[in-house]
Amino acid sequence: MNNPLTSQLFDEKTFYHQFLKDLKRCQREVIIESPFITTKRVQMFYPVFRNLLNRGVSIFIMTRPPAEHENKVMSKQAEIEIQNFERLGIQTLLCVGNHHRKLAILDRQILWEGSLNILSQANSREIMRKLEGKETAMQMFTFLRLDQFL
């Protein structure tokens, strides 16, 4: 293996600053798996998402169908934000069956994975690992069979 792996750990306090920096540098594609979506959390992403879309970067959000949320408020917020994503040009894929993975693949070069719901995290203590390297990002892409959908 000629691709040295770079790995860093982040918590709920340090994650978003670094993740937004990585997002802004994307050139081709953003894939985010977040089972939950809240209006408050996604508000911070809209300026970056708009900029990326204007530069021709494809954005894919994978999440639970809103009907699978037990909390009615979260269900309604997820429904509204999915509609907002679609209006912007963000492709949203609904994963049925108690979807719970939390990860992001940026330009198929950077993999973020851990316990933090990227599009909804608020008050919980979480951990995320950033792994840089095409082999690792593509290993996850292939493992999840994303080529079938994207």
DSSP file with accessible surface (Angstrom, degrees, kcal/mol):
  #  RESIDUE AA STRUCTURE BP1 BP2  ACC     N-H-->O    O-->H-N    N-H-->O    O-->H-N    TCO  KAPPA ALPHA  PHI   PSI    X-CA   Y-CA   Z-CA
    1    1 A M              0   0  164      0, 0.0     0, 0.0     0, 0.0     0, 0.0   0.000 360.0 360.0 360.0 114.2    0.0    0.0    0.0
    2    2 A N        +     0   0  160      1,-0.1     0, 0.0     2,-0.1     0, 0.0   0.477 360.0  91.2 -91.6  -3.7    1.7    3.2   -1.2
    3    3 A N  S    S-     0   0   46    130,-0.0     2,-0.1     2,-0.0    -1,-0.1  -0.792  70.9-145.6 -98.9  99.0   -0.9    5.6    0.1
    4    4 A P        -     0   0  105      0, 0.0     2,-0.5     0, 0.0    -2,-0.1  -0.425  18.7-128.1 -65.5 137.4    0.0    6.7    3.6
    5    5 A L        -     0   0   85     -2,-0.1     2,-0.5   128,-0.1   128,-0.2  -0.738  17.3-161.2 -92.3 129.8   -3.1    7.2    5.8
    6    6 A T  E     -A  132   0A  72    126,-1.5   126,-2.7    -2,-0.5     2,-0.4  -0.946  15.2-179.9-107.9 129.1   -3.6   10.4    7.7
    7    7 A S  E     +A  131   0A  48     -2,-0.5     2,-0.3   124,-0.2   124,-0.2  -0.991   7.6 176.7-133.8 136.6   -6.1   10.2   10.5
    8    8 A Q  E     -A  130   0A  82    122,-2.0   122,-3.0    -2,-0.4     2,-0.4  -0.992  20.2-136.1-137.2 147.6   -7.4   12.8   12.9
    9    9 A L  E     +A  129   0A  94     -2,-0.3     2,-0.3   120,-0.2   120,-0.2  -0.823  22.3 178.3-105.5 143.6  -10.0   12.8   15.7
   10   10 A F  E     -A  128   0A  26    118,-2.7   118,-2.6    -2,-0.4     2,-0.2  -0.952  12.7-151.4-136.9 155.0  -12.6   15.5   16.3
   11   11 A D  E >>  -A  127   0A  57     -2,-0.3     4,-2.5   116,-0.2     3,-0.6  -0.539  46.5 -81.0-114.7-173.0  -15.4   15.9   18.8
   12   12 A E  T 34 S+     0   0   31    114,-0.7     4,-0.4     1,-0.2   115,-0.1   0.740 129.2  51.0 -64.3 -19.1  -18.7   17.9   18.5
   13   13 A K  T 34 S+     0   0  157    113,-0.2    -1,-0.2     1,-0.1     4,-0.2   0.797 120.9  29.7 -86.9 -29.8  -16.8   21.1   19.4
   14   14 A T  T <> S+     0   0   67     -3,-0.6     4,-1.3     2,-0.1     5,-0.2   0.623 101.9  79.4-105.5 -15.6  -14.0   20.8   16.8
   15   15 A F  H  X S+     0   0    0     -4,-2.5     4,-3.0     1,-0.2     5,-0.2   0.934  88.1  50.8 -61.6 -54.1  -15.7   18.9   14.0
   16   16 A Y  H  > S+     0   0   18     -4,-0.4     4,-2.6     1,-0.2     5,-0.3   0.871 105.7  55.0 -62.9 -37.2  -17.7   21.5   12.2
   17   17 A H  H  > S+     0   0  133     -4,-0.2     4,-1.6     1,-0.2    -1,-0.2   0.956 116.4  37.4 -58.9 -48.9  -14.9   24.0   11.8
   18   18 A Q  H  X S+     0   0   29     -4,-1.3     4,-2.4     2,-0.2    -2,-0.2   0.900 115.3  53.5 -71.3 -40.5  -12.7   21.5   10.1
   19   19 A F  H  X S+     0   0    0     -4,-3.0     4,-2.8     1,-0.2    -2,-0.2   0.922 108.2  49.8 -62.8 -42.5  -15.5   19.8    8.1
   20   20 A L  H  X S+     0   0   30     -4,-2.6     4,-2.4    -5,-0.2    -1,-0.2   0.897 109.5  52.4 -63.5 -38.5  -16.7   23.2    6.7
   21   21 A K  H  X S+     0   0   87     -4,-1.6     4,-0.9    -5,-0.3    -1,-0.2   0.929 111.9  46.0 -60.4 -44.9  -13.1   23.9    5.6
   22   22 A D  H >< S+     0   0    4     -4,-2.4     3,-0.5     1,-0.2     4,-0.4   0.906 111.3  52.5 -64.6 -42.4  -12.9   20.5    3.9
   23   23 A L  H >< S+     0   0    0     -4,-2.8     3,-1.8     1,-0.2    -2,-0.2   0.921 104.5  55.4 -58.6 -46.2  -16.3   21.1    2.2
   24   24 A K  H 3< S+     0   0  123     -4,-2.4    -1,-0.2     1,-0.3    -2,-0.2   0.765 105.5  53.9 -61.0 -25.7  -15.3   24.5    0.8
   25   25 A R  T << S+     0   0  137     -4,-0.9    -1,-0.3    -3,-0.5    -2,-0.2   0.509  80.0 123.1 -87.1  -5.8  -12.3   22.8   -0.9
   26   26 A C    <   +     0   0    2     -3,-1.8    31,-0.1    -4,-0.4     4,-0.1  -0.291  34.5 180.0 -61.1 142.6  -14.4   20.2   -2.7
   27   27 A Q  S    S+     0   0  127      2,-0.2    -1,-0.1    29,-0.1     3,-0.1   0.638  72.3   6.4-113.8 -25.8  -14.0   20.2   -6.5
   28   28 A R  S    S+     0   0  131      1,-0.3    30,-2.5    29,-0.1     2,-0.3   0.725 114.8   9.8-128.1 -46.2  -16.3   17.4   -7.7
   29   29 A E  E     -b   58   0A  19     28,-0.2    78,-3.2     2,-0.0     2,-0.4  -0.997  38.4-165.9-155.4 140.7  -18.5   15.6   -5.2
   30   30 A V  E     -bC  59 106A   0     28,-2.5    30,-2.9    -2,-0.3     2,-0.5  -0.999  10.3-175.6-126.9 127.5  -19.9   15.6   -1.6
   31   31 A I  E     -bC  60 105A   0     74,-2.0    74,-2.4    -2,-0.4     2,-0.5  -0.995   6.0-179.6-122.8 122.5  -21.6   12.6   -0.1
   32   32 A I  E     -bC  61 104A   0     28,-2.6    30,-3.2    -2,-0.5     2,-0.6  -0.990  12.4-165.3-125.3 125.6  -23.1   13.0    3.4
   33   33 A E  E     +bC  62 103A   0     70,-3.2    70,-1.8    -2,-0.5    85,-0.4  -0.956  24.8 153.1-106.9 115.8  -24.9   10.2    5.2
   34   34 A S        -     0   0    0     28,-2.5    30,-0.3    -2,-0.6    68,-0.2  -0.909  32.4-157.6-143.8 110.9  -26.8   11.7    8.2
   35   35 A P  S    S+     0   0    0      0, 0.0    29,-1.0     0, 0.0     2,-0.4   0.806  80.6  46.9 -63.3 -27.3  -29.9    9.8    9.4
   36   36 A F        -     0   0   39     27,-0.1     2,-0.4    64,-0.1    83,-0.4  -0.894  64.2-169.3-119.7 146.9  -31.4   12.9   11.0
   37   37 A I        -     0   0    0     -2,-0.4     2,-0.4    37,-0.2    83,-0.3  -0.999   4.3-175.6-135.0 127.7  -31.8   16.5    9.6
   38   38 A T     >  -     0   0   22     81,-2.4     4,-2.3    -2,-0.4     5,-0.2  -0.959  30.2-130.6-123.0 148.4  -32.7   19.5   11.6
   39   39 A T  H  > S+     0   0   42     -2,-0.4     4,-1.6     1,-0.2    -1,-0.1   0.912 106.5  55.7 -60.1 -43.9  -33.4   23.0   10.3
   40   40 A K  H  4 S+     0   0  180      1,-0.2     4,-0.5     2,-0.2    -1,-0.2   0.916 111.8  42.3 -58.9 -43.8  -31.1   24.6   12.9
   41   41 A R  H >4 S+     0   0   49     78,-0.2     3,-1.1     1,-0.2     4,-0.4   0.923 111.8  51.7 -72.7 -42.3  -28.1   22.5   11.9
   42   42 A V  H >X S+     0   0    0     -4,-2.3     3,-1.4    77,-0.4     4,-1.3   0.751  91.2  77.8 -72.3 -17.2  -28.5   22.7    8.2
   43   43 A Q  T 3< S+     0   0  101     -4,-1.6    -1,-0.2     1,-0.3     3,-0.2   0.866  91.0  55.0 -56.9 -35.1  -28.7   26.5    8.2
   44   44 A M  T <4 S+     0   0   60     -3,-1.1     4,-0.4    -4,-0.5    -1,-0.3   0.742 108.1  50.1 -70.0 -20.6  -24.9   26.6    8.6
   45   45 A F  T <> S+     0   0    0     -3,-1.4     4,-3.1    -4,-0.4     5,-0.2   0.739  87.1  81.7 -89.3 -25.1  -24.5   24.5    5.5
   46   46 A Y  H  X S+     0   0   10     -4,-1.3     4,-2.8    -3,-0.2     5,-0.3   0.888  90.5  49.9 -56.3 -44.5  -26.6   26.4    3.0
   47   47 A P  H  > S+     0   0   83      0, 0.0     4,-2.0     0, 0.0    -1,-0.2   0.933 116.2  43.4 -60.2 -40.7  -24.1   29.1    2.1
   48   48 A V  H  > S+     0   0   14     -4,-0.4     4,-2.7    -3,-0.2    -2,-0.2   0.931 113.4  51.2 -69.1 -44.4  -21.4   26.4    1.5
   49   49 A F  H  X S+     0   0    0     -4,-3.1     4,-2.8     1,-0.2     5,-0.2   0.926 110.1  49.8 -59.0 -45.1  -23.8   24.1   -0.4
   50   50 A R  H  X S+     0   0  118     -4,-2.8     4,-2.5    -5,-0.2    -1,-0.2   0.926 111.3  49.0 -60.0 -44.3  -24.9   27.0   -2.7
   51   51 A N  H  X S+     0   0   85     -4,-2.0     4,-1.2    -5,-0.3    -1,-0.2   0.923 112.3  48.1 -61.7 -44.8  -21.3   27.9   -3.4
   52   52 A L  H ><>S+     0   0    0     -4,-2.7     5,-2.6     1,-0.2     3,-0.6   0.936 111.9  48.9 -61.7 -46.4  -20.4   24.3   -4.2
   53   53 A L  H ><5S+     0   0   38     -4,-2.8     3,-1.7     1,-0.3    -1,-0.2   0.903 107.8  54.9 -62.3 -39.4  -23.4   23.9   -6.5
   54   54 A N  H 3<5S+     0   0  142     -4,-2.5    -1,-0.3     1,-0.3    -2,-0.2   0.779 107.3  51.5 -63.4 -26.9  -22.5   27.1   -8.3
   55   55 A R  T <<5S-     0   0   99     -4,-1.2    -1,-0.3    -3,-0.6    -2,-0.2   0.364 124.6-104.0 -90.3   3.3  -19.1   25.7   -8.9
   56   56 A G  T < 5 +     0   0   58     -3,-1.7     2,-0.4     1,-0.3    -3,-0.2   0.622  68.8 150.3  87.4  13.5  -20.5   22.5  -10.4
   57   57 A V      < -     0   0    3     -5,-2.6     2,-0.3    -6,-0.2    -1,-0.3  -0.651  43.3-131.0 -80.4 130.6  -19.9   20.2   -7.4
   58   58 A S  E     -b   29   0A  55    -30,-2.5   -28,-2.5    -2,-0.4     2,-0.4  -0.658  20.5-160.5 -80.8 137.0  -22.4   17.4   -7.0
   59   59 A I  E     -b   30   0A   2     30,-0.4    32,-2.2    -2,-0.3     2,-0.4  -0.984   8.1-174.6-123.6 129.2  -24.0   17.0   -3.5
   60   60 A F  E     -bd  31  91A  12    -30,-2.9   -28,-2.6    -2,-0.4     2,-0.5  -0.987   4.5-166.4-123.4 127.7  -25.7   13.8   -2.4
   61   61 A I  E     -bd  32  92A   0     30,-2.7    32,-3.2    -2,-0.4     2,-0.5  -0.967   2.4-165.0-113.7 126.9  -27.4   13.5    1.0
   62   62 A M  E     +bd  33  93A   7    -30,-3.2   -28,-2.5    -2,-0.5     2,-0.3  -0.959  28.2 141.5-112.8 125.6  -28.4   10.1    2.3
   63   63 A T  E     - d   0  94A   0     30,-2.2    32,-3.3    -2,-0.5   -27,-0.1  -0.911  51.0 -78.6-151.7 174.3  -30.9   10.1    5.1
   64   64 A R        -     0   0   23    -29,-1.0    32,-0.2   -30,-0.3     5,-0.1  -0.509  54.0 -98.7 -75.0 152.1  -33.9    8.3    6.6
   65   65 A P    >   -     0   0   19      0, 0.0     3,-2.2     0, 0.0     4,-0.3  -0.478  34.5-121.0 -64.7 138.5  -37.3    9.0    5.2
   66   66 A P  G >  S+     0   0   16      0, 0.0     3,-1.9     0, 0.0    12,-0.1   0.845 110.5  65.7 -53.1 -32.5  -39.0   11.6    7.4
   67   67 A A  G 3  S+     0   0   96      1,-0.3     8,-0.1     8,-0.1     9,-0.0   0.732  91.7  64.0 -64.5 -19.4  -41.8    9.1    8.2
   68   68 A E  G <  S+     0   0   61     -3,-2.2     2,-0.4     7,-0.1    -1,-0.3   0.572  79.8 101.3 -81.1  -9.2  -39.3    6.8   10.0
   69   69 A H    <   -     0   0   11     -3,-1.9     6,-0.1    -4,-0.3   -33,-0.0  -0.628  60.1-157.1 -77.2 132.3  -38.7    9.5   12.7
   70   70 A E  S    S+     0   0  189     -2,-0.4     2,-0.6     5,-0.0    -1,-0.2   0.846  78.4  76.9 -74.2 -34.1  -40.5    8.8   15.9
   71   71 A N  S  > S-     0   0   83      1,-0.2     4,-2.2    -3,-0.1     5,-0.1  -0.677  72.2-153.8 -81.7 119.4  -40.3   12.5   16.9
   72   72 A K  H  > S+     0   0  173     -2,-0.6     4,-2.4     1,-0.2     5,-0.2   0.854  93.1  53.8 -64.2 -35.3  -42.9   14.5   14.9
   73   73 A V  H  > S+     0   0   91      2,-0.2     4,-2.5     1,-0.2    -1,-0.2   0.945 111.4  44.8 -65.7 -46.3  -41.0   17.7   15.0
   74   74 A M  H  > S+     0   0   45      1,-0.2     4,-2.6     2,-0.2   -37,-0.2   0.887 111.6  54.3 -64.4 -37.2  -37.8   16.1   13.6
   75   75 A S  H  X S+     0   0   20     -4,-2.2     4,-2.2     2,-0.2    -2,-0.2   0.939 110.8  44.9 -61.4 -46.3  -39.9   14.4   11.0
   76   76 A K  H  X S+     0   0  111     -4,-2.4     4,-2.5     2,-0.2    -2,-0.2   0.914 113.6  49.5 -65.9 -43.8  -41.4   17.7    9.8
   77   77 A Q  H  X S+     0   0   53     -4,-2.5     4,-2.7     2,-0.2     5,-0.2   0.923 110.8  50.1 -61.7 -43.5  -38.0   19.5    9.8
   78   78 A A  H  X S+     0   0    0     -4,-2.6     4,-2.6     2,-0.2     5,-0.2   0.927 110.4  50.7 -60.8 -43.3  -36.4   16.6    7.8
   79   79 A E  H  X S+     0   0   76     -4,-2.2     4,-2.0    -5,-0.2    -2,-0.2   0.936 112.4  46.2 -60.6 -45.6  -39.3   16.8    5.3
   80   80 A I  H  X S+     0   0   63     -4,-2.5     4,-2.2     1,-0.2    -2,-0.2   0.928 114.5  46.7 -63.6 -46.2  -38.9   20.6    4.9
   81   81 A E  H  X S+     0   0    3     -4,-2.7     4,-2.9     2,-0.2    -1,-0.2   0.870 108.6  54.7 -70.3 -33.9  -35.1   20.4    4.6
   82   82 A I  H  X S+     0   0   21     -4,-2.6     4,-2.5    -5,-0.2    -1,-0.2   0.929 109.6  48.5 -62.9 -42.1  -35.2   17.6    2.1
   83   83 A Q  H  X S+     0   0   89     -4,-2.0     4,-2.3    -5,-0.2    -2,-0.2   0.917 111.3  50.1 -62.9 -40.9  -37.5   19.7   -0.1
   84   84 A N  H  X S+     0   0   42     -4,-2.2     4,-1.8     2,-0.2    -2,-0.2   0.907 109.7  51.4 -62.8 -42.6  -35.1   22.6    0.3
   85   85 A F  H  X>S+     0   0    0     -4,-2.9     5,-2.8     1,-0.2     4,-1.3   0.942 110.2  48.7 -57.6 -49.2  -32.2   20.4   -0.7
   86   86 A E  H  <5S+     0   0   96     -4,-2.5     3,-0.4     1,-0.2    -2,-0.2   0.899 108.6  53.2 -61.8 -40.7  -34.0   19.2   -3.8
   87   87 A R  H  <5S+     0   0  174     -4,-2.3    -1,-0.2     1,-0.2    -2,-0.2   0.864 109.6  49.8 -61.8 -35.6  -34.9   22.8   -4.8
   88   88 A L  H  <5S-     0   0   53     -4,-1.8    -1,-0.2    -5,-0.2    -2,-0.2   0.730 124.8-102.0 -73.8 -24.1  -31.3   23.8   -4.6
   89   89 A G  T  <5S+     0   0   46     -4,-1.3     2,-0.5    -3,-0.4   -30,-0.4   0.550  74.4 141.0 108.8  12.6  -30.2   20.9   -6.7
   90   90 A I      < -     0   0    0     -5,-2.8     2,-0.5    -6,-0.2    -1,-0.3  -0.778  50.0-131.9 -86.9 126.3  -28.9   18.6   -3.9
   91   91 A Q  E     -d   60   0A  98    -32,-2.2   -30,-2.7    -2,-0.5     2,-0.5  -0.694  21.5-160.4 -82.6 126.2  -29.8   15.0   -4.6
   92   92 A T  E     -d   61   0A  19     -2,-0.5     2,-0.5   -32,-0.2   -30,-0.2  -0.931   5.0-164.1-112.1 126.9  -31.4   13.3   -1.6
   93   93 A L  E     -d   62   0A  43    -32,-3.2   -30,-2.2    -2,-0.5     2,-0.6  -0.949  12.2-145.0-111.2 123.1  -31.5    9.6   -1.3
   94   94 A L  E     -d   63   0A  88     -2,-0.5     2,-0.7   -32,-0.2   -30,-0.2  -0.795   9.3-157.6 -92.2 123.8  -33.8    8.1    1.3
   95   95 A C     >  -     0   0   27    -32,-3.3     4,-0.6    -2,-0.6     3,-0.1  -0.891  11.6-155.6-105.2 108.6  -32.5    5.0    3.0
   96   96 A V  T  4  +     0   0  114     -2,-0.7   -32,-0.0   -32,-0.2     0, 0.0  -0.375  60.6  58.2 -80.7 159.0  -35.3    2.9    4.5
   97   97 A G  T  4 S-     0   0   64      2,-0.1    -1,-0.1    -2,-0.1   -33,-0.0   0.910 123.5 -51.1  92.3  47.2  -34.9    0.4    7.3
   98   98 A N  T  4 S-     0   0  114      1,-0.2    -2,-0.1    -3,-0.1    -1,-0.1   0.895  70.3-160.7  63.5  42.6  -33.6    2.3   10.3
   99   99 A H     <  +     0   0   15     -4,-0.6    -1,-0.2     1,-0.1   -35,-0.1  -0.323  24.3 160.0 -54.5 131.8  -30.6    4.0    8.5
  100  100 A H        +     0   0  100    -37,-0.1    -1,-0.1   -66,-0.0     2,-0.1   0.333  20.7 126.8-142.7   6.7  -28.1    5.1   11.2
  101  101 A R        -     0   0  108    -67,-0.1     2,-0.5   -66,-0.0    14,-0.1  -0.439  38.5-160.8 -72.8 146.3  -24.7    5.6    9.5
  102  102 A K        +     0   0   26     12,-0.4    12,-1.5   -68,-0.2     2,-0.3  -0.946  37.3 114.0-129.7 107.8  -22.9    8.9   10.0
  103  103 A L  E     -CE  33 113A   7    -70,-1.8   -70,-3.2    -2,-0.5     2,-0.3  -0.979  41.6-148.6-162.3 168.1  -20.2    9.7    7.4
  104  104 A A  E     -CE  32 112A   0      8,-2.3     8,-3.0    -2,-0.3     2,-0.5  -0.986   3.1-160.0-146.0 142.6  -19.1   11.9    4.6
  105  105 A I  E     -CE  31 111A   0    -74,-2.4   -74,-2.0    -2,-0.3     2,-0.6  -0.992  13.6-162.7-123.4 119.1  -17.0   11.2    1.5
  106  106 A L  E >> S-CE  30 110A   2      4,-2.6     3,-2.7    -2,-0.5     4,-1.8  -0.924  71.2 -26.1-110.0 119.9  -15.5   14.4    0.0
  107  107 A D  T 34 S-     0   0   19    -78,-3.2    -1,-0.2    -2,-0.6   -77,-0.1   0.718 106.2 -80.9  52.3  23.4  -14.2   14.2   -3.6
  108  108 A R  T 34 S+     0   0   62      2,-0.2    -1,-0.3   -79,-0.2    30,-0.3   0.771 126.6  86.6  53.4  29.9  -13.6   10.5   -3.0
  109  109 A Q  T <4 S+     0   0   77     -3,-2.7    24,-2.9     1,-0.3     2,-0.4   0.573  80.8  48.5-125.2 -28.4  -10.4   11.5   -1.2
  110  110 A I  E  <  -EF 106 132A  25     -4,-1.8    -4,-2.6    22,-0.2     2,-0.5  -0.984  61.9-164.5-124.5 132.0  -11.5   12.3    2.4
  111  111 A L  E     -EF 105 131A   3     20,-3.0    20,-3.3    -2,-0.4     2,-0.5  -0.972   2.3-171.2-116.6 125.6  -13.6   10.1    4.6
  112  112 A W  E     +EF 104 130A   0     -8,-3.0    -8,-2.3    -2,-0.5     2,-0.3  -0.971  18.8 161.6-109.2 130.2  -15.3   11.3    7.7
  113  113 A E  E     +EF 103 129A  68     16,-2.1    16,-3.3    -2,-0.5     2,-0.3  -0.995  14.8  89.4-148.4 151.5  -16.9    8.7   10.0
  114  114 A G  E    S- F   0 128A  37    -12,-1.5   -12,-0.4    -2,-0.3    14,-0.2  -0.987  80.4 -52.2 162.5-148.9  -18.1    8.4   13.5
  115  115 A S  S    S+     0   0   41     12,-2.4     2,-0.4    -2,-0.3    13,-0.2   0.513  88.5 107.7-102.9  -5.5  -21.1    8.9   15.8
  116  116 A L        -     0   0    0     11,-0.8     2,-1.0   -14,-0.2    -2,-0.1  -0.615  66.0-135.6 -86.1 124.7  -22.0   12.5   14.9
  117  117 A N    >>  -     0   0   22     -2,-0.4     4,-2.5     1,-0.2     3,-1.7  -0.680  20.0-156.8 -73.3 103.9  -25.2   13.2   12.9
  118  118 A I  T 34 S+     0   0    0     -2,-1.0    -1,-0.2   -85,-0.4   -84,-0.1   0.838  85.7  40.7 -58.6 -37.4  -23.6   15.8   10.5
  119  119 A L  T 34 S+     0   0    0    -83,-0.4   -81,-2.4     1,-0.1   -77,-0.4   0.279 129.0  24.2-100.5  14.1  -27.0   17.4    9.6
  120  120 A S  T <4 S+     0   0   13     -3,-1.7    -2,-0.2   -83,-0.3    -1,-0.1   0.501  74.5 136.1-148.0 -11.8  -28.6   17.4   13.0
  121  121 A Q     <  +     0   0   12     -4,-2.5   -83,-0.1   -85,-0.2    -5,-0.0  -0.108  16.5 145.9 -52.9 137.6  -26.1   17.3   15.9
  122  122 A A        -     0   0   58    -82,-0.0    -1,-0.1   -81,-0.0    -2,-0.0   0.503  68.9  -2.1-134.5 -69.3  -27.0   19.7   18.7
  123  123 A N  S    S+     0   0  160      2,-0.1     2,-0.1     0, 0.0    -2,-0.1   0.414  94.9 106.9-117.8   0.1  -26.3   18.8   22.3
  124  124 A S        -     0   0   49      1,-0.1     2,-0.5  -112,-0.0  -112,-0.1  -0.422  69.4-115.8 -85.2 157.5  -24.8   15.3   22.3
  125  125 A R        +     0   0  210     -2,-0.1     2,-0.3  -114,-0.1    -1,-0.1  -0.811  49.0 165.0 -90.5 129.2  -21.2   14.3   22.9
  126  126 A E        -     0   0   41     -2,-0.5  -114,-0.7   -10,-0.0     2,-0.3  -0.845  30.1-142.4-139.9 172.1  -19.8   12.8   19.7
  127  127 A I  E     -A   11   0A  87     -2,-0.3   -12,-2.4  -116,-0.2   -11,-0.8  -0.994  13.0-176.1-140.8 142.4  -16.6   11.7   17.9
  128  128 A M  E     -AF  10 114A   0   -118,-2.6  -118,-2.7    -2,-0.3     2,-0.5  -0.997  12.2-150.5-136.7 142.0  -15.6   11.9   14.3
  129  129 A R  E     -AF   9 113A  99    -16,-3.3   -16,-2.1    -2,-0.4     2,-0.6  -0.952   6.4-151.6-114.6 131.2  -12.5   10.6   12.5
  130  130 A K  E     -AF   8 112A   7   -122,-3.0  -122,-2.0    -2,-0.5     2,-0.5  -0.910  13.7-172.7-101.1 123.4  -11.1   12.2    9.4
  131  131 A L  E     -AF   7 111A  12    -20,-3.3   -20,-3.0    -2,-0.6     2,-0.5  -0.975   6.2-159.3-118.5 122.6   -9.2    9.9    7.2
  132  132 A E  E     +AF   6 110A  69   -126,-2.7  -126,-1.5    -2,-0.5   -22,-0.2  -0.880  45.1  87.0-104.9 132.5   -7.4   11.3    4.2
  133  133 A G     >  -     0   0   10    -24,-2.9     4,-2.2    -2,-0.5     5,-0.2  -0.292  67.7-122.5 144.9 129.9   -6.5    9.1    1.3
  134  134 A K  H  > S+     0   0  118      1,-0.2     4,-3.0     2,-0.2     5,-0.3   0.877 109.3  56.6 -59.5 -41.8   -8.1    7.9   -1.9
  135  135 A E  H  > S+     0   0   96      1,-0.2     4,-1.9     2,-0.2    -1,-0.2   0.917 110.4  43.8 -59.4 -43.6   -7.8    4.2   -1.0
  136  136 A T  H  > S+     0   0   18      2,-0.2     4,-1.9     1,-0.2    -1,-0.2   0.922 115.1  47.7 -68.9 -45.0   -9.7    4.6    2.3
  137  137 A A  H  X S+     0   0    0     -4,-2.2     4,-2.4     1,-0.2    -2,-0.2   0.926 114.9  46.5 -61.6 -43.1  -12.4    6.8    0.8
  138  138 A M  H  X S+     0   0   50     -4,-3.0     4,-2.8   -30,-0.3     5,-0.3   0.825 105.5  60.0 -71.3 -29.5  -12.9    4.5   -2.1
  139  139 A Q  H  X S+     0   0  137     -4,-1.9     4,-2.7    -5,-0.3    -1,-0.2   0.942 110.6  41.7 -60.6 -45.0  -12.9    1.5    0.2
  140  140 A M  H  X S+     0   0   31     -4,-1.9     4,-2.5     2,-0.2    -2,-0.2   0.927 113.1  53.3 -67.5 -44.3  -16.0    3.0    2.0
  141  141 A F  H  <>S+     0   0    6     -4,-2.4     5,-2.2     1,-0.2     6,-0.4   0.931 115.2  40.8 -55.4 -46.1  -17.6    4.1   -1.3
  142  142 A T  H ><5S+     0   0   89     -4,-2.8     3,-1.5     3,-0.2    -2,-0.2   0.917 111.8  55.3 -70.4 -43.3  -17.3    0.5   -2.7
  143  143 A F  H 3<5S+     0   0  156     -4,-2.7    -2,-0.2     1,-0.3    -1,-0.2   0.891 110.8  45.5 -57.4 -40.3  -18.3   -1.1    0.6
  144  144 A L  T 3<5S-     0   0   18     -4,-2.5    -1,-0.3    -5,-0.2    -2,-0.2   0.463 107.8-129.1 -83.1  -1.9  -21.5    0.9    0.7
  145  145 A R  T X 5 +     0   0  157     -3,-1.5     3,-1.4    -4,-0.2     4,-0.3   0.870  50.7 157.8  57.0  39.5  -22.1    0.1   -3.1
  146  146 A L  G >>< +     0   0    0     -5,-2.2     4,-2.4     1,-0.3     3,-1.9   0.746  57.8  76.3 -68.6 -21.1  -22.6    3.8   -3.8
  147  147 A D  G 34 S+     0   0  107     -6,-0.4    -1,-0.3     1,-0.3    -5,-0.1   0.764  87.5  62.8 -61.9 -20.2  -21.7    3.3   -7.4
  148  148 A Q  G <4 S+     0   0  128     -3,-1.4    -1,-0.3     1,-0.2    -2,-0.2   0.728 116.7  27.0 -71.8 -23.5  -25.3    1.8   -7.8
  149  149 A F  T <4        0   0  113     -3,-1.9    -2,-0.2    -4,-0.3    -1,-0.2   0.635 360.0 360.0-113.8 -25.9  -26.8    5.2   -6.8
  150  150 A L     <        0   0   52     -4,-2.4    -1,-0.0   -90,-0.0   -90,-0.0  -0.799 360.0 360.0-111.4 360.0  -24.4    7.9   -7.7
